[in-house]
Amino acid sequence: MRTDYTNPLELILGPSQATERPALHKQSRSFRIRFSDVRKYVAGKIAGYLISGAAIVAFLWIWNTLSTDKVDFGLDFANVPSAQSVAKHMLHAAASKAFYVNVLISLKRVWLAFASAALLGSLLGLALARISIIKRIFMPFVEIFRPIPAIAWIPLAILMFPTTESSILFIVFLGAVFPIILNTYQGASEVPSQLLRAARSLGASRISVLWHVIIPSALPNIATGLSVGMGIAWFSLLTAEMIGGQNGIGNYTWESYQLIKYPDIIVGMISIGILSTVSTAVINWMCKPLLRWSNHR
Amino acid sequence: MEPQPRMISRDAKLERGNVSIRNVSLRFNVGGSSILALSHVSLEVLPGEFVCVVGPSGCGKSTLLGAVAGFMKPVEGEVLVDGEPVRGPGADRGMVFQQHALFPWKSVLANVEFGLRMAGVSGKRRKMVSMRLVEMVGLTGFEHSMPSQLSGGMQQRVGIARALANNPAVLLMDEPFGSLDALTRVKMQELLLNLWQELRTTVIFVTHDVEEAIFLADRIVMLTARPATQKGIIDISLPRPRMKEVVTSHRFNEYKGKCLEMLHAESARPIGAPSPDTLTFGVGGVAWQAPEKQASQHAASG
């Protein structure tokens, strides 16, 4: 038995298989090492998933125990629906038309308001960064209104806007627009001056510089702004729907509380999480082809 | 100093690429205070000529180039390119930067094509010209690579091809090989001379490397430390085409002695004097020897 080197195979296959080691070693050592590396990698991955899965199972079990035993240790679990009942209600909701109508209403609101915020926010961000008079005029307002959370506008929005729908759209727009403005502004302000000079000395007009240099250079920041903006858009929407709406997934959640359909509260919460995550993923997916160049910098 | 008209033996018929820098002074603002970077600099560059501008680091060499490129406006004097006053950046003056300044979101080919695209050249012709330029700078096969995937030397090759695509009257180069390793730098210098010999573009090349300047230039313009004024002009009449072997020749060393003497006199100035280490004493870090010493060695060996 050779002991001058350690055989990685031994770790996975055990010493019995590893007795074939010398022959393998001569023929294709590099392949064997690669193969065992793959084994290790896969084993590590599987172990990782098992641990994560076990944690989730444990969480569900604790939740179920606390709610079915109606435990009260300061936090009162007496009225918290069990995981089982939530699962049941979820299947029920998934089979009902009303649930999807609410989801679609919320999706429509978010995407409408978000699209306006994306367009206006990125345009304003670019203008703030590149046109000094625009910066002088609008930057103070951005600074004044930025720290006010969108949901603080809800009462005023309800008073000002003719319909509840328009006030909800306004709140969502307001939530999404500031991260988009500020990120675009930052990206467009930090365009390397050498690139601007290079473009100018290659004969680019101001519009061409904007299109070929400033916008591409700011795109990573714009993408970040859109992604953050989408998250805040959902957050603002749900609050607005809970307070002012007659429909939508936020209203569904709030109404479930009022109508003592407690499992539906959690169904609403889970739906909100999924919708928000998927929306952000869509934004990232849409931006990805435009950002390929910045990945291997 | 009065610019002397000289015969360009290579091609006397060139009509494009005349640069007149007339009594130019230039200031720029740094942190609220205004700094005089150039003071009354005059220089006449003939069509097709290769001029190197040498001076201590931070003396305003790049500023002079910026004035020709149109990035900075002189407070006094003017720059004329082929009789036309410079009023801003333009495609007739191609620029190669110290740091490559390629558009990182565009492929090699798209970078090279950029100038032609701005000039409204059709896609087909654009591609033809750019492919030819990519070939000339030795990057065939890398057309679709992104700048970040290339080495420093390759990036500068793209930068040169991009600047040449517009067929500029003047090629302005701002220490383009300064950040490359010694071996790559020599290759790039030879490539540049080959391109220049083929295209006959006027080149104004800024460097702080004296050897580089002698190897490349028809004339070397020496600048003083800030504010830069013209210290003197040295004609380099080494034969062309130049091979790298020329750096070991006796005449090359004489020129080197002359240049360094001039720079040393400059760096001995008490105010605003640059430290000697801002000057590069040759590609391989070979120490410069005084001309007398070399001459005596030469005599001893001969």
Interface residues (C-beta under 8 A of the other chain):
Chain A: P192 Q194 L195 R197 A198 A199 R200 S201 L202 G203 A204 S205 S208 H212 V213 P216 S217 L219 W293 S294 H296 R297
Chain B: A69 G70 F71 G88 P89 G90 A91 R93 G94 M95 F97 Q99 A101 L102 F103 P104 W105 K106 F114 G115 M118 A119 M146 S148 Q149 R162 A163 N166
